[in-house]
Amino acid sequence: MSVTTRPRASLGRVIEDLGTTLLEVVSGAADDDAEIETVVIHDVLDDAMPMRGALVLGVGLSDPDEIAALLRTLAAQHASALVLRAPVRAEQPVREASEASGIPVLALTRGASWAQLTAMLRSLIAEGDVGDQAATTLGGMPSGDLFALANAIATLLNAPVTIEDRNSRVVAFSGRQHEADPARIETVLGRQVPERFARQLEERGVFQELYRSEDPIDVGPVLNTEGLPSFPRVALAVRAGDEILGSIWAAVQEPLSPDRVQALKDSAGLVALHLLRLRAGADVERRLRADLLATILEGGPGAADATARLRLSDHRCVVLALSATEEVDDEPSAGARGVAERQRIADAFAVHLGAVYLRSAVAVIGNVVYAVVGIRPEQGDADPGDAKTSDADSRAARVAADFLGRLGATSEIRIGVGTVAQEAASIPSSRANADRALRVVRQAPSREPVARFTAVQMEALLVELGDLVRARGDQPTGPVAQLLAQDREKGTHLVETLRAWLDAFGDVAVAAARVYTHPNTFRYRLRRLSEISGLDLTDPEARFSAMVQLRLLVPRD
């Protein structure tokens, strides 16, 4: 048995950071607050090591009875969780022991190595609480420093190297790129494999071969129309378990020797650790910003500190709420895609707002992307009632509309813009109004995709009033109820006639055209509905009552 002791981390954070790639809860309930103090590799011949706060790696364990016995032992020693190699036989003895002991069982995904998991866990534990910026190392290099790693690999291979993600974006590159061909230089300068070269690689089946192979593959030179030289490549996929994280590309002028091929393969595991660490760090930062933003939006004792940490405390603010018009997260196969898509949109929204506002914060909270933008007071703008202040939400709406135009998804995404918050304590009110505006614009697909609360306040009130009448089960009464009964009994169209007349502000010609009826016939129906229901069409109060009932209690066909 071996043990590594580090500052404390939580089981919840370990599962959040590594769960999408390396770990999955298969039995028991994981206590997110359970402290992880050590990583212990279980050894059946050595039970003397302390287990308190340990994340135990059950290397080689597969028998359900042995696993159940170990879970009972770990519970007595106050361990935090047990990790087994997937697939885990979560049979009844294991499930019962996990539930009774309170020790969750996690599965290490197929293809991932125990060494890889151990390195990631040690890095997470060493990092400590969120906000600890102390540098950690992986493989002797600063965690996440892919440029240093690319230089090290280039030295081992004696060839310039790029490290790319799954979408052929360059995330790091080594020195000596001038020794490569123009295609490589263009890739590095653009931080992306040019489309014309990527298309050639796709047509030649290079990516399919790359992601199927466990070994480096040889890639012939790409063709170009400029007559410039092009060198062969050696490429290797970077994996974490079954997941492809990216690839390493070396521009070579001669085949790699067996020793260098092995060095490249050995390097891939370290690149995977650094890529995972970068992703985990980005996830931690996103969660921290989401927590701070949620605190600001909800208000309360911690709001002032959260506002200061996001550097919004000396600004007036406007809240924007963004959401897709169709949510598919209830479908198990679509939930993960929905979460990833919202995060992608949130990242793009943050970049867009950052180019316009000096201070802004964006985070995904639930199914909504929220943004708080800060408006710095300008000279002559000290009065909260002046034109510049009152126009702040209009400017935010224009910026949001410009974002949707660039995104090319105005038919799928809606944005509500809240009121201007003069101080941090008013931000929750701006958020509530942004939510109300968003709800209005989501319920009206024909509207513009961005709505300011100040422009849709009455519609928002009607939406909320509709919630109230539905909750109470209110039904039409008075003249409207009589007209509905007449239409059901006689097959007439009196309710349709009344609705068209009210919508046309009493203009018979316009109303008749809307329901494809001759004006004389329409006038006759108006007289009939007044006689049957007793509705006085000259009384403004009666008209208003009828309009509200038709709007809230009688849905349009």
Helices and strands as residue ranges (DSSP letters): E 3-10, H 11-18, E 23-27, E 35-41, E 54-57, H 64-76, E 81-85, H 92-101, E 105-108, H 114-127, E 137-138, E 141-142, H 146-157, E 161-165, E 170-173, G 177-179, H 182-190, H 195-203, H 206-212, E 217-219, E 233-240, E 243-251, H 258-298, H 303-309, E 316-324, H 332-354, E 359-365, E 368-375, H 387-390, H 392-407, E 413-421, G 424-426, H 427-442, E 450-452, H 453-472, H 478-490, H 494-503, H 508-514, H 519-533, H 540-553
